[in-house]
């Protein structure tokens, strides 16, 4: 049985506050353990619409539509989900849609599962190739400021911005 | 596959649907459905999607959530819809009352050499939408049925899904503007009034 290493989760609450202050109205996600707290906060809030996806690329398209209609959105996914989005990112890049993505990393810091390594190792390069600006964060004290700054960057400059949260921050699975 | 009925003309079907749009917002799919919408007449509230195959219905969902008082139409093709079938499940879960997804189903990949799509072999898109939980679905096989269903596209409690069986005639391209940034900004200015 895989157990989750206990980590401090207040950063998730503070990211949620950043979403509310930043005017985020739609949050699309494919679940990840590292996002569990933030997803839960979004689901319980009347200020954001939490939308579960079957695959991450749906969220890319959905948040383009959200912006067309006047809503800001955020896409929550695990690093493996970035690979599912690649062609849909072309819509974002061609149209200069603002897109904020919050990516929890796998296959990176203290990973046990070798199958997570190929996509995790390629996540930042894949995002960069798809025209995104990459903001990695591996220090829990910098998560919230990084998210807040990335939201401004995305929505003020009409660009795809991805914050990559390291396993160093979210903790890694202990496989026993 | 031998057809048991005369299929609809896609340009005519789209023109008839859009003639009644009033304030409705339109997202197209890529390829033929995009040309069909352009042929019916341009509008600031048309967003022509030239890429991102599989994303049209989801663009419609995000827009429908953001603009709950406006009707949102997605007009796309069967190949495009097949590439994003998960969207049927995601949309059904959200149940946007103001979203109607229309698939112009010619059972072909029209832009790549008219290869058969899965619907040609019997995959039932309206059936899949119904099973996902769309409260109103239809497969339209005649002009009369289309005439009767068009009001539902605009007035029924959605999400509505409608597959219109169209013939596979290769029609002249009618190309709308193609600069994505311009199309995006034009649409948003018309609907929201501001890019901020």
Interface residues (C-beta under 8 A of the other chain):
Chain A: X25 X26 X49 X51 X52 X53 X54 X55 X57 X58 X59 X60 X61 X62 X63 X64 X65 X66 X67 X68 X69 X70 X71 X73 X87 X88 X90 X91 X94 X95 X96 X97 X158
Chain B: X25 X27 X47 X49 X50 X51 X52 X53 X54 X55 X56 X58 X59 X60 X61 X62 X63 X64 X65 X66 X67 X70 X84 X86 X87 X89 X90 X93 X94 X180 X181 X183 X184 X187 X188 X191 X192 X195
